[in-house]
Amino acid sequence: MAPLIVQVVATLLARIRFPWRDAARIGMAVLFFFTATSHFTSIGDDMAAMIPPPFTGAMWIVYVTGVLEALGATGLLTVRFRRAAAICLIALLIAMFPANAYAAMNGVLLRGEPASALWWRAPLQLWWIAVLWWSTVAIRREVHAAR
C-alpha cells in the first residue's frame, strides 16, 4: 500500500506545477526511487524470499532489480530516455510479477506482514503499467497521429 500512496501523493504534488501526464510520470519516478531504495535495506532479505525457485533467496536479483528501478526512475525524468525507461519499467513490472504471485501464494512475509494478496497486487501492477504507458509511450503515438 505504501508504494501506491507514494505514487499518488507525488503525482498530486507534481500536478501543482505540471500538466497531468508530466505529474503522473514524475509520480511514477518517485514511486520507483522509493521502491528501489527498499532493495538495499533490511527488507531486501524478505524480497529475496519472494523470488520463486530455483532462485529463492538470491540477493543478487534483489540488488539488480533495485538498480534497474532506480535507473528507470532516472530515465523517466530525462527527456531523451523517458520513453525507453517507461518501456523497460513495464517489462520489469511484468518480469517481477511472478515473485509477487509466489509470495502471495506461499505466505511470504514482508516486515512481518503477509505479502500483498493477488486480488490487490495484479490490478495495482496493471495500474502502474497503464500510468507508465499513458504518461510516456502514448504521447508519441498521439503526436504521430496528429501529423
C-alpha positions as CSV (number, residue, x, y, z in Angstrom):
1,M,0.0,0.0,0.0
2,A,2.9,2.4,0.8
3,P,4.1,2.5,-2.9
4,L,0.7,3.4,-4.1
5,I,0.4,6.2,-1.5
6,V,3.8,7.5,-2.5
7,Q,2.8,7.5,-6.2
8,V,-0.5,9.3,-5.6
9,V,0.9,11.9,-3.3
10,A,3.9,12.6,-5.5
11,T,1.7,12.9,-8.6
12,L,-0.7,15.3,-6.8
13,L,2.2,17.4,-5.6
14,A,3.7,17.5,-9.1
15,R,0.3,18.4,-10.5
16,I,0.6,21.8,-8.7
17,R,3.3,22.7,-11.2
18,F,2.9,20.4,-14.2
19,P,0.2,19.0,-16.5
20,W,-1.3,15.7,-15.6
21,R,0.9,13.5,-17.9
22,D,4.1,15.0,-16.6
23,A,2.8,14.8,-13.0
24,A,1.9,11.2,-13.5
25,R,5.4,10.4,-14.9
26,I,7.0,12.3,-12.0
27,G,4.9,10.4,-9.6
28,M,6.0,7.1,-11.1
29,A,9.6,8.2,-10.9
30,V,9.2,8.9,-7.2
31,L,7.5,5.5,-6.8
32,F,10.4,3.7,-8.4
33,F,13.0,5.6,-6.4
34,F,11.1,4.7,-3.3
35,T,10.8,1.0,-4.1
36,A,14.4,0.9,-5.4
37,T,15.8,2.0,-2.1
38,S,14.0,-0.7,-0.2
39,H,16.0,-3.3,-2.2
40,F,19.1,-2.1,-0.3
41,T,17.6,-2.2,3.2
42,S,16.8,-5.0,5.7
43,I,13.6,-5.8,3.7
44,G,15.8,-7.0,0.9
45,D,16.1,-10.3,2.7
46,D,12.3,-10.6,2.7
47,M,12.3,-9.7,-1.0
48,A,14.8,-12.5,-1.7
49,A,12.3,-14.9,-0.1
50,M,9.7,-13.8,-2.7
51,I,11.7,-15.0,-5.6
52,P,10.4,-18.2,-7.0
53,P,12.6,-21.4,-7.2
54,P,15.2,-22.1,-8.3
55,F,16.4,-18.6,-7.4
56,T,14.7,-18.2,-4.0
57,G,16.9,-16.2,-1.6
58,A,19.1,-14.8,-4.4
59,M,20.1,-11.4,-3.1
60,W,21.9,-10.5,-6.4
61,I,18.4,-10.5,-8.1
62,V,17.1,-8.1,-5.4
63,Y,20.1,-5.8,-5.9
64,V,19.9,-5.9,-9.7
65,T,16.1,-5.1,-9.7
66,G,16.7,-2.3,-7.3
67,V,19.4,-0.8,-9.6
68,L,17.1,-1.2,-12.6
69,E,14.2,0.5,-10.8
70,A,16.5,3.4,-9.9
71,L,17.8,3.7,-13.4
72,G,14.3,3.5,-14.8
73,A,13.2,6.3,-12.4
74,T,16.1,8.5,-13.5
75,G,15.2,7.8,-17.2
76,L,11.6,8.8,-16.6
77,L,12.9,12.3,-15.6
78,T,15.1,12.6,-18.6
79,V,13.5,13.8,-21.9
80,R,15.8,11.7,-24.0
81,F,15.2,8.5,-22.1
82,R,11.7,8.7,-20.7
83,R,10.0,6.5,-23.4
84,A,12.7,3.8,-23.2
85,A,12.7,4.0,-19.4
86,A,8.9,3.5,-19.3
87,I,9.0,0.5,-21.7
88,C,11.8,-1.0,-19.6
89,L,10.0,-0.4,-16.3
90,I,6.8,-2.0,-17.8
91,A,8.9,-5.0,-18.8
92,L,10.4,-5.1,-15.3
93,L,6.9,-5.0,-13.6
94,I,5.9,-7.9,-15.8
95,A,9.1,-9.8,-15.1
96,M,8.8,-9.3,-11.3
97,F,5.1,-10.2,-11.1
98,P,5.8,-14.0,-10.6
99,A,7.7,-13.0,-7.4
100,N,4.6,-11.2,-6.2
101,A,2.4,-14.2,-7.1
102,Y,4.8,-16.6,-5.4
103,A,4.9,-14.5,-2.3
104,A,1.1,-14.2,-2.1
105,M,0.6,-17.9,-2.7
106,N,3.3,-19.1,-0.3
107,G,2.7,-16.9,2.7
108,V,6.0,-14.9,2.3
109,L,6.2,-12.2,4.9
110,L,7.5,-8.6,4.3
111,R,8.5,-6.9,7.5
112,G,6.5,-9.5,9.4
113,E,3.3,-8.8,7.4
114,P,1.8,-11.0,4.6
115,A,2.8,-10.0,1.1
116,S,0.1,-8.3,-1.0
117,A,-2.8,-10.5,-2.0
118,L,-3.0,-11.2,-5.7
119,W,-6.5,-9.7,-5.9
120,W,-4.8,-6.4,-4.9
121,R,-1.4,-6.8,-6.5
122,A,-2.4,-7.8,-10.0
123,P,-4.7,-4.7,-10.6
124,L,-2.0,-2.5,-8.9
125,Q,0.7,-3.7,-11.3
126,L,-1.7,-3.1,-14.2
127,W,-2.4,0.4,-12.9
128,W,1.3,1.2,-12.8
129,I,1.8,-0.2,-16.3
130,A,-1.1,1.9,-17.6
131,V,0.2,5.1,-16.0
132,L,3.7,4.5,-17.4
133,W,2.2,3.9,-20.9
134,W,-0.1,6.9,-20.8
135,S,2.4,9.3,-19.4
136,T,5.2,8.4,-21.8
137,V,4.7,6.0,-24.6
138,A,1.1,7.1,-25.6
139,I,2.3,10.7,-26.1
140,R,4.5,9.8,-29.0
141,R,1.6,7.9,-30.6
142,E,-0.7,10.8,-30.2
143,V,1.9,13.2,-31.8
144,H,2.3,10.9,-34.8
145,A,-1.5,10.5,-35.2
146,A,-1.9,14.3,-35.2
147,R,0.5,14.7,-38.1
